[in-house]
C-alpha cells in the first residue's frame, strides 16, 4: 500500500512544473527524499528545512536516513 501511494505521489509531482511542497505532509516529503527532480530540489530542501524543528523523533530518524539518498 505504501508503495502504491509513493508511486502515485511521484507521478503526480513529476506532472507539475512548479511544485508547492508546503501542501504535502511531512511523511510525504520524507518518502520523496532522493526522488525529487533536480529542477525542484531547491524548493523541496527549503520546505524540509522549515519543518525540521517541528519533526518528531521518528521523523528526524527517517530524515537523517534519507539524507544519504539526496546526496547521490
N, C-alpha and C positions, 0 to 999 in steps of 0.2 A: 504494500500500500504506500509506504514512504517513497519507494522508487517511482511509482506512478505519479505521485504528487510532485516529486522533484523533477521528473521529466516534463510534466505539464508546466511547471514554473520556468524551466529552462527554455522551453519552446516559446512560451508567452513573452518572456523577457527578450528573446532574440528577435521577436517580431516588431518591437517598438524601437525606433531610433533613439529617442531620448527617454530614459527610464527614470521614473520617480521612485527611488528606493525607500523613501520615507513611508510609503503606503504598505510596505511589507513588514511582516512580523520579524522579530529578532531571530527566531528559529528559522524562518525562511532565508534570511540573509546569511546565517551561518551555514545553511545547506548549500548555498550558492557559491561559497568561497572556493576559488580555484576554477570556476566555470564562467566567470563574467568576461565578456569580450573586452579587449584592450581599450576600445574607444569609450567604454563606460566605467572603466576601472577607477578613475579618479573620484567620480561621484559616489561609487559604491564604497570605496575606502573611507570617504568623508562621512557617510551615513553610519558605517560601522564604528568609526571613532567617536561619533556623537553618542552612540548607545553603550559604549564600553563601560562607562561608570555605573550605568543602571543594570548591567547584566548580573544575574545571579551566579553562584559558584559553578554550577553545571555548565551554564552558557559560556563562562570565561574559559573553562576547561576545553570545551569544543572549539572556541575561538582560537586558543593557543595551538591546538592540534591542527586546525585547518589553515593556520598561517603559513605552514610549510607548502601547502598547495598553491597559495597565491604567489609565492616567491619563485615558482618554477617557470 
